[in-house]
């Protein structure tokens, strides 16, 4: 069966692929696990499953925590392919991209390796590097006109895992096929292209680079130069571009001898958010809630040059204001709405706004939380110093001026054993939780912590089981304002319970911790992290949770973000309201990757605009996952657009939903407290598209538009011309009346 399958596959490919000097495979044999005997050509893979090599294994039914796995492809290599090459030196095995490291074997012989696996003595991810492995055409490892087996060993250092990005390709390249174009940003506003060759024989020709305006297709600039490139001697091209415009950079090289060409394109980061004025500007929806007598810690979100002076009219007894930092603190013993007038003034001007403190037993988390969580950049290597530096960066880079206020420590802070009295202890990385909390509160920031209802956390640290009351009291003494309570270690106990298939069994551990949290004399935001089990959005409010995870962990890929945002979280919209929010997980922008493997998010710039737009429409928790200290101007502008943030923080508290799904075009809407609506037009397809919103005017009820506002660009648009060009995986975010 195995032989006939590949014979039929090659027959289907023969008429088209051999003319193009390429044999392609979309599927391979796959098996999780690790056995070096699987590299041999005669290894038995007849019982292995077939898997799509263009997609990571996570979304094909393979558990995301799989570490090692193997792919195998059987193929015939026609010798006639040699005749179509102008050098006939090598056979190229193009394996696209692999999460995260790999070894490739041809008929049992190692032909290439990228990254380092733990078995090498250390681990180094290389997920973003193209895998192109060459074998000499006269090598004895090749069976020309005979059967061959390509075996690929893969190690996954963190979700997602496996081969992705394109089909597996086998070819006999010509000289031009050895060229590679690598596109990067040398610095903000400067594009860099490096063209290199895998072959020692030089190839000469003309290189053309064009900067093209995405919206108008106008060629903004064009550069031409004659170049010669060979192995070890790449050609570099630096090209400035306007980072405030959405552009595409297209490069083309034409071989002078054969007249053949190769092209590449690149979408650099572009900043749509206009710069904030130097004069004070309030970046808040103007409402904050707390329980009576609970400590109030609120840093007033105002942008503008510092120093700045804050004053408050009608400041109630029990509260005080740090006039320099703009930090409101204290407590109020009586319930009710307290209406304040806040004034911010600097050398460039003055601004004021009306502000409401809502005090009552169910007034916490009037809007979704905004802040930072340590996991996606520091993992288990988090330390107190890293927390402080992240908080300081939140202030220095201006994110605190836009409402980002929670500084949350994830797993990795707990000591191996509890204290003699049973209270939770911190490890050596955290000299004093109390001092850390006091410092954060002094800056007007809130302090978050992590635990599990089980005996151990996800990272193997101590959980809270049988010590819930003590832990809640410890959190209060440290000044904790946020608890992420992660199911992880509770699974073992849950599996032993008789009623483990009932909703009650999932509710039980969270209801227990809720009891002790609410007994504390301070507000502690209660975040359930149990991955959407038992439809948590239907009962999360019953345990007084302020938010609940609706899905598994997010990864910085389009596939993961699309699955969580556009599919899994969409149906939860009826259950969101002030005080209780659906949480599709952290933001995957900036530099992420866990400790020493930090790297730029794998999302394209267009995908990052889609990510923030969708999370804002869905009233999602806005917790940054990257290293704030390394945040570039693009990421800061992405997170600090006050008009976009206002959609997320709208005090009506209604989560948006999908109103139109027309092929690759999705239109989502959200009702807002001022009577307007947010509209997100998303292109989830793989090609750019032009969308005329008027086509959907009846469905969206927008036949009599008075205003149309582009929220990212912060400018008004025509109310009659509703046609917009939208990039693949891109968005146009509007506010309409």
N, C-alpha and C positions, 0 to 999 in steps of 0.2 A: 504493500500500500504506500509506503514511504516513497519508493522509487517512482511509482506511477504518478504520485502527486506532483513531484518536482519535474517529471518529464512533461506533464501537461502544462505546468506553470511556465516552463521554458519555451514550450511550443507557442503559448499565448504571447510571450514576450518577444519571440524571435523576429517577427516581421517589423516591429517598431524599434525595439531596443538596440539591436545589433547595428542598425544604420546609425544610431546615435552613439555607438561604441559603449553602451551602458547596459548592464543587466540590473534590474531593480527588484527589490523585495519589500513588500509592505508587511508580510507576516514572517515570523520565525517560530521555531519550537522553543518552549520556555519551561524552566523548572526552578523553583525557589530552592535555596540550599547551596552548599558548596562542596564540590568533590572534584579534585584535579583530574580524575580519570575521565571526566566529561569533555576534556579538551581533545581526546583522541578521535580520529575519524571513524573508528568502528564502535564507538560508544552507542549503546542502545537508547535511542530517544523516541522510540515508537509510541510510548505511553505519555510523552510530554504533551502539554497543551499548546495550541497555537495562540500567538499573541500579536497584537498590532504594534509594530516598532515605531510608529510615528507618534505614539502617546505614552506617557509615563505609565508604569504598571499600577499605580494607585487607583486610577479610575477604570481599571479593567478587572476588578475583583480580587486583586492581590493585596493582602494586608499591607497598610502603609509602613508598618514597622519592620517589614522584611529587610534584612541586611544584605546577604549574598544571594545571587541568582545567576543563572546561565541562560544564554540564547544560543541556538544552533540553526544554521542555514545550510542546506544541501544544494549544490549547483553544479552544472556543467560549464566549462570554460572553452568556448569555441576558439580554435587557433586563428580562425579567419579575422578575429578582432584585431590581431597584430597588424594586419594589412591596412587598417584604417588610421593608423597613427603615423605621424611624421618623425617620431624618434624610436618607437618600439622598444623602450627601455624598461618600463615598469608596468605592473598591474596595480591599480589603485583600489583600495577598499575604503570607501567613504561611509562611516558609521554615524553620520549626523552628530548629535550631542547625547551625552550620557550623564545621568545623575547617579553617582557622583564621580566614581573612578572606574577604570576598566583595564582588562587585559584581553587582547584578541589573538586567537590561535588559528592558523591555517593548517589543516590536516595534522594537528597536534603540535605545530611549531609556533612559538611566540613571534608575532609580526609587529606588535605595537602595544604600548601601555601609556595611559595618561592619568596623572594624579598618583597618589600613594594610598594604599590600603592599610588597615591596621596590621595585617600580616607582614607588612614591610617594616614594622617597628614604629611607624608613625602614620597618621592619616592626614591627607591633604586633598580637599575637594577640587575638582576640575570640571564642574558641571557645564561651564560656559564655553569650553574649548572645543572646536570642531575636531572630530576624530578622522584623520586621513592617514592611513597606513599603506606604505608601498612595499611591494615585493618585486625583486628583479624578474624580468620576463623570462630569463633563462634559468631561474631557480629550480632546483630539484624538488622543492616543496609544492610546486604547481603541477597539476595533472591536466595538461592541455588535451582537449577533446575527451576528457574523462571525468569521473566523479570527484568532487571536492567537498569539504566541510569547513565552514567558518564557525568557530566556537568563541563566544564572548562572555567572559566572566565579569560581573558587575558587582560593585559594592555601593550600597546606599547609606550615606552618612546622615540622612535626615530627609523627611518627606519633601517632595515626591521622589520616586526612584525609577531607574531603568532608562532604556533608550527612548529618545523622543526627538521631535523636530522635523524629521523627514524619513523617506524610505532608505533602506540600505542599498548602496550602489557599488557595483563592481565594474571597472572600466580599464581600458588600455589608453591612457591619456596621450594627447598630443602636447606639444610644448606649451601652448596657451592654457591647457587644462591644469598645468602645474601652478598657475598663478592664484593667489588668494588676496582678497581685499579685506582689510580689518579696519572697521570704522569705530572711532571713539571720539570723546570730547577731551582735548588736551587740557582745556580749562573752560570756565564759563564763557560762552560766546565764541569759542574757537574749536572748529572741527579739525580732526586729524584722520587722514587715511594713510595706512601703510600697505603697500602692495609688495608681496614677497613671492618667491618662486621655490618650488620643491626640487627643481632641476638645476644641474650645474651649467648646462648650456644656456647662454644668454638669449633673451628675447627682447627685441626693440620695437618701439612703436609710439603711438600718440595717446596720451592720457588727457581726458577731458573731465572736468568737474563742474557741475552746475548746482547753484542754490536756487530752489524753486519755491515760490509762495504757494502753500497748500490750497488756500481758498480761491486764488485767482489763476493758478497755473503759470503765473508770470515768472520768467527767468530773471532772478534778481542779479545774479552775477555768474560769470562763466570764466573758467581758467583752463588754458591748454598748455601742454608742455610735452616735449619729446623725451622719452625715458628709455633706459635699458636696465633690465633687472635679471638677476640670477640668484641661485641659492647662496645665502650668506650676505647678499648685497641688496637689501630692500630699497624701495623708493618711498619717500615720505612726502606728503602734501598737507600743508596747514592752510586752513581756509576760514577767515572770520565770517560770522553771520550775526544777524540781529536776533538776540535771544528773546526779544519780546514779540517776535513773529513766529507763527507756526510754519516751518519750512521743511522741505525734503531735500536731501543732498543726493544727487545722482552722479555716479562716476562711471566712465566707460574707457576701456583700454582697447586699442585696435592694433593688432600685430601687423607690422609693415610688410612682412613676407607673405603670410597667408591671407591677410585681410580679414581674419576672424576677429571677433570682438567678445569681450566679457564685460558685464556691467554689474554694478552694485548700488544699493540705495541705503540710505540711513535717515532715521528720524531723530534728530537731536532734541534735547530737552528745550522746552520753550515755556516762557513765563507769561501767562495771561493776566495774572492779578496785578493791577496797577499799584505802584508804590503808595504807601500810606502817607498822608500829609504830615508835616512836622508839627502842626498844631494838634492839640488833644482831640481824639476821636474815640467815642465809646464803642466797644465791640461786644456788646452783651444784649440779650433780650430783656434784661432788667428785672428778673425775678429770681429769688433764692429762698429755699424752704428749709426749715429745721423744726425739731421738736422743742417744746417748752423746756427751758433750763439746760438744753444741750449746748455745748460750746459752739459758737459761730466763728468760722474761719473763712474769710472771703477776701480774695485779692481782686480789686476792681479792675476789670479788663479795659484798659485804655491805652491806645497807641499814641505815639508822639515823642518828640525829643525830651530827654530828661536833662536837668531836674524838672520835676513837676510837683505841684502842690495840690492836695485834695482837701476839700471841705464838704461837710454834709449838713444840710438844713434839716431840722426836725429829728436829730439823732436821739433815739430813745435812751432812757436811763438803763444802764446795764451793758451798753456797748461803748467802745472807744475806737478811734480812728488813728492809724499811723499816717499822718498827713504827707509824709515824704514817699512812702512805699504804696500808699493807697490800700492798706490792709485794714479791714473791718474785723473786730474781734469782740468777744464777750459772750453774753447770753441774755435771753429774755424769758421771764418766768410765765408770762401770760400769753395765751394764744390770740390769734387774730392777724390781720394784715396791717403792716406798718409801712406807711408811705413816706419815702425819703426823697430828698432832692440832692443829687451829688454833683459837685462842681470840680472840674479838673482844669488847671491853668499852668501854662509854661510860657517861655519867652515868645513863643510864636502865636499864642492865642488862648482862648478859653472855650470850654464846652460844658454843657450840663445835661443831665437827664433825670427823669423820675424813675425811682427804683422802689420795688416792693419786697419786703421781707414777709414771707408767709410762715407763720408759726402755728404749729398744730401737730397732733399725733401722727398724721399721715401726709406730711408736707415735704418730706425729704425727697431728693432727686426729682425736682420739678422738670428738669431737662436731662437728657442723657449725659453721663459723665465724660469729661474731656481731660486727658492727661497722658501719662506714659506708664508702660509696664516693662520690666527689665528682661523678660524671657527671650524675645526674639533677637536681642543683640548680645546679652551676656549669659543666658542660660544659667547653669549651675555655678558659673564663675562670678556671680554677683558679689560685690563687697559694699561695705558702708561708704568707702571713698568713691566708688563708682556711682552710688546713689546720689551722693552730694554733688558730684561733678555733673551728673545728668540734670539735677534740679537747677544748678547754677546756670547750665546751658539753656534750660527752658526759659530762664529769666533773661539771660544775656542776648539770646537770639530773638527775643520778643514774643515767644509763644505764650508766655504767661499773660501778655497784654491782649490775647485773643481768647482767653477763657480756659486754657489748658492748665489744670491746677492739681490733679492727682499725680502723685509720685508713688508708684506701686512696686514693691519688692515681690517678685515671684518666688519660685522654689529655690532652695539652696541656702537659706539663712539659719536653719535649725541645727542644734547640737545633736550629737549621736545619742545622748541620753537626757532624760529629764532631770531636773533638780531633785534632791532628796524628798521634798514635799510634794512632788508630782507636777510642779509648774514647768512650763516649757522653758527651755534654755536656748540661747543663741550660740552659734559657733564663733570661732576666733575672728572671722571676717567682719563681725559686727560688735565693736567694743561696747556700744550703749544704744539700744533702741530708744530709750527715753530721751537721750540727748539729741538723737537724730530727729525724733518727732518734734521736739521743742524747736530745733533749728528750722525745720520745714514750716512749722506753724508761724514762726517769726517772720518768714518770708511770704506768708499768706497762702502757702501750698498745703495740700492735704496728703496724708500719709496712708499708704495701703500695704497690706500684708497678704500672705498666701498660706493655706493649709488644706487638709483633706479630712473628710469624716472617717477615713480608714486608719489603719495602723501606720501606713507609710504613704508618702506622697508619690507623685509620678517619678520624681528623681531619687526615691529611696530614702528620703528624710522622714523624721517623725511626723505622724499625723495627729489628729485630735481625738481619736476614739477613746471613750471613757474619761476624757479630760476636757470636755467641751466647756463646762462652767469655768474651770481654771483658766483655760485659754482665752475665753471671752474677757475675763477679768484682767488677764495680762495685757490683752490688746488695749483695754481701756486705760490701764496704767501707763502704757507707752504712748498713748495719744493716737491710736489707730483710727482712721476714718473710712477704711474700705477693706473688706475681706473677700478675697477670691477663694471660694471653697470648692476644691477640685475632687470629683468622684474617685479618681484613680484607685487608691488603696482600699476603698470600700468594696470593690468588686468581689474580693474573696469572701467577706462576710455576707454580702448580698446573695451570693450563690448558695450559701448554706441555709438561707431562710425559706421556710415553707411557702410563703406567699410571694416569692421573688418575681412572679409574673404579673403581679398587681401594681397598680399605680401607687397604692399605699406603701409598698416596699421601697419605692424610689423617693417618696415624700419623707419618710421617717427620719433619715439622718439630717435632712435639711431643716425639718421642723424642730428638731432637738436643738441645733445650734441657734436657730432663730430665737428660741425662748431665752437663751442666755445673752445673746447680743442685745436684745431689746430691754433686758434688765439693766444694762449699763447706762450710766448717766451721760452718755455722749452718742451722737448719731454715728453709726457705722454702716456704710453702704454695703449691702449684702448681695454679692455676685455669685450666682450658682454656675459652676462650671461642670456640667454633666452631659454636654454634647447632644442635647436634644432628646435624650431618652424619655420614653413614656410621655411624649408630647408635653414637655415641661412648660411650654408657653400657656398651656391650659390650666396649670395649677401653681405656677411660680408665685403668683400674687397671694395664694392662700398660705404660703409660708413667709409672707411679707418680704419676698426677695425683690430687690430693686432692679435686678437684671438677671437674665439667664441665657446661657449659651444655647443656641438653636442648632448647632452643627458641630462636626469635628473640627480639629485644628486647621487653620488656614495656612497655605504656603504661598510664597511670592511667585506664582505662575498664573497665567490667564485661566488655565483649566480649573485650578482650585478656586480662584476668586469668582469665576463664572458660576461654578457649581454651587458655591455657598450663597452668593449674593442673588443671582438671577433665578435660581431654582429652589434651593432648600429654605431660604429665609422668607421668600415672597409670600407664602401662604399664612405667615404668622401675624400679619398686620392687624387683625381684629383684637389682638390681645395686648397691644402696646398702649400705654397711657401715662400721664405724669406720675412718676414714682415707680413705674414698672416698665422695663424696656427689654425688647428682644436684642440679643447680642450675637452677631455673626462673626465675632472674634476681632482680633487686633488689626490695626492698619499695617499694611505691608509695603510701605514706601521708605525711601532713604536707605541707609546701610544696615542690613540685617545679616543673620547667618550664624549667630551663637559664638561669642567670645573671639577667639583668634582667627575665625574664618569669616569675618565681616566682609561684605561685598555689596555692591549696588543691587537694589531690588531687580529681580528679573522681569518685572512689568515694564513695558515700553512707556514712554511719556503719555501717549494717548490712553493706555490702559490705567495709568495712575490717575488721570483726570476722571475716567469712568469710575474707578474705585471710590474716590472721595465723593463724587457726585451721588453714586448709588447709596453709599453709607449715610449720606446726609438726608436723602429722600426717605430712607428706611428708618430714620430716627434711631440710628445705631449708636452704641457706645463708641466714642472716638478716642481710643487709647493708642498712642504712638508706640510702635515696636522697635524703632531703630535707635542707633546711637545718636542722641541729639547733638553732641559735641561735634560730630562729623557731618552734620546736616548742611547741604549746599543751598544756594539761593533758590534753586528750583523747588526743593522740598519744602523750604520755609514758606515760599509763596503758595504752594499747594495747600498747606495746612493753615495759612493765615490770610484767607480771603474772607473778610467779615460778612459779605453778603451770602456766600455759600454756607459759612458756619451758621448763619442765622436760620437757614432752612433746617439744619440738624437740631438747633436749639429752640425751635419755635414752641411757644408756650401752650399752644393748643394741644400738642402732644399726640397728634394723629399720624401714625406711620403711613407712608405712601405705599402705593400698590401699582401693579402693571395694568394699564388700561388698553393697550394695543400690542398685539404680537403679529407682525406682518412679515413673514420670512425672517430675515436677519435684523429687522428693525423692531425694537421694543420701545414703547413710550410709557413712562411711569409718571404718575401724578401724586401730589400731596397737597391737601388742604392746609391753609395757613391761618393764623389767628387774626390777621388783618383783612381777611376776606379774599385774598389773592390765592393763587395756586403756583406751586413749583411744578415744572414739566421737564422731565429728563428724556431726551431723544437719544437712544443708545443704538449703535451699530455693532452687533455682536458677530457680524460676518467677517470674512477674511479679505474683502475688497472694500475700497472706499465707496461711499454711496451718497447720493443727493436725495434728501427727504423734503417733501413739501407738506408742512403741517396742516395746510388747508384741506388736504385729502381726508384728514381724520377729524375735521372740525365738528361734525355732528356727534361722533363718539365722545370727543373730549369736551363738547359744549363750549366751544370757543368761537362762535359765529359773530360775536360783537365785542371784539377785543378793544380795550381802551389803551392798554400799555403792554409792551413786551420788553422785558429786561434780560439781557445776557448777563448772567450772574458772574461767570468767570472773568469776563472782560469789563464788567461793571459799566455797561453802557446800554442806552435804550435803542431798540431796533424798530424797524417798520412794523406797523400793525396789519399791513396788507401783503407785503412780500414775505411769505413764511417758508421760503425755500432755503435749506441749509445743507452745505456739504459737510459730511461727517466721515472722519477717518475710520478705517477698520479698527474695531475694538474701541472706538472713540465715542464722544458724547457732545451734545449741545444742551446746556442746563439753562433753563429759562424760568422767569417769574412773570406770570401774566395776570391781568385784571380784566 
